[in-house]
Amino acid sequence: MKTATLPSIRVKPELRSEVEALLNDNESLSEFVETSVRESVRRRRNQVEFIARGIAALESAKHADDYVDADVLIDNLKRKLGAAKASHTAGKR
C-alpha cells in the first residue's frame, strides 16, 4: 500500500524550536507530528464514541422509564447536603 502525506503547516519559529527541544532521542520532527496526529485522531474517536454511548444510555433509560430528571436529582442532593450541614452544625454545639 502506498503512503500518503499530510499537508505541511506553517508555525511560528518559536513553536518549532519548542517541539524540536522536546523530541526524544532519534525521533524526527515528522515522527513527532505523525504521533501527535494519531493521538488526536484516537482522542476524537473516543469522544465521539463516548457521546454516542451517553445518548444511547439516555434514550434507553427514558424508554425503560428508569430516568430521573436532572432538576429533581439536584434538588434532592441539595436537600441531603442541607440536612448533612445542619446535622454537622448541631453536633458541634
Buried (B, 14 or more C-beta within 10 A) or exposed (E): EEEEEEEEEEEEEEEEEEBEEEEEEEEEEEEBBEEEEEEEEEEEEEEEEEEEEEEEEEEEEEEEEEEEEEEEEEEEEEEEEEEEEEEEEEEEE
